[in-house]
Amino acid sequence: MKLHHLADSKDNWKSFDAFYKVFHCHHTLVSMIVQKNWKDDAFFGYQFLNGLNPMMIRCCSSLPTNLQVSEDMPVPGAGSLKLEMEEGNIFICDYKVLHGVKANIIHGKVQQLTAPLVLLYKTLEGELKPIAIQLKQTPAVDNPVFFPTDSEYDWLLAKTFVRNAYFNEHELNVHLLRTHLLAEVYTVSLLRNLPRVHPLYKLLIPHTRYTLEINLLARKFLISETGAFTLYASSGGEAVTTILQRSTSTLTYRSLCLPDDIIDRGLKAVPNFYYRDDGLNLWHIIHKFVNGILTFYYNNDKEVEEDPELQTWIKDIFEKGFLSNTNSGVPQFFHTLPELVKFVTMVIFTCSAQHTAVNNGQFEFGSWMPNSPGSLKHPPPSKKGFATEATLLETLPDVGTTVHVMAVLYLLSKQSTDFVALGHYPEEYFSEEIPKRRIKEFQTDLEELHNFIEKRNKKLQLPYVYLDPQKMENSVAL
């Protein structure tokens, strides 16, 4: 990226124009739109749906008791907050998993990591806009709620703290845990429990390609004591363990199954939600494929129940991956063929579609650092009316920290040199005619979805490409 000369700099950024020193590398259409619109409320809201972390937002039907706003609060251009909640127009993002986490120390300075609550309103035009931000979980005089009517830099600074929480929640929970580490769980259990002649082994092994290797590299170069994330993110170091433990303890099977998750979060009717639309199409295509393969080998529920290797596979996943947490809803035993088909669909979706959705746009959304700061140096504002451009620049990460994080995001977003797209199997594992036919049907369905997405994106100012089957790998490979 030609940024070595800045890598050791501990200087603050002097102006927003100065960011062009590092932003000039590897422009894309998306990164240019991010740079142009990062201050805009509608773009801020858009990223909760179609950005790197579409997993936090949910419909809000009642206010959390620790959020210091009243149901009588007027919503700009609409009715009261209570009325708009009843209409299903209010949404919330709650970063409570970050509450009380010990923030990292970078260049000898303690960083900041808040646990915001964000209320958003779905406008008549179908946009999502933030209407209230509380930066810490515990109500207090020095924990004000920020509104769009506040001064420009009070509001922008509040949104910046949210974007920092967004970055850290995304990297550790949504990206590392819910794709990389879960893919490793499925991979290890597969290699441990199923022989190569087993149909489930043949079905899943292409979706485990490089997963163990990339995770070993992540442990060594990202989250180790000398790893980039440890050195340059506000949730690096001790915070990594805390956040992963909390996230794992609340992980549920339904949240990993996209159709269930969309229902549970009340997001079925949200407009312009391309992650949901493309993801559900992919889920159904994968489900159809998995069902076609597995119903060829299993004729009924009894055959599923009586397959000891299959049952050992899921038992190992439940006990070692989900720590025998019955509250997770993860199956401990497969009783029926539909149960098996759904779980395997989730595994393939996680290893391909979900990982692509939360991985491939990292550089595009994060290369303009103010949109996605990995760390912040100053505490959140305890009073209103004092923030300025200088305050914001002093709060953002220094020059060296910025370029190190950019380099990591660039590396993680690059396509593999030996990329294998979803549904393509260079090595043949199935010899029977019907499974081979199902693979061809799978590829045809994926091609049709690609064509649909490509046609739709031509009409969008900001194309959503992160669930295009032709741009996603079979596995968590990077």
Summary of the structure (lengths in Angstrom):
residues: 478
radius of gyration: 22.7
end to end distance: 18.7
largest distance: 70.7
contacts: 1596
relative contact order: 0.16
helix: 54%
strand: 7%
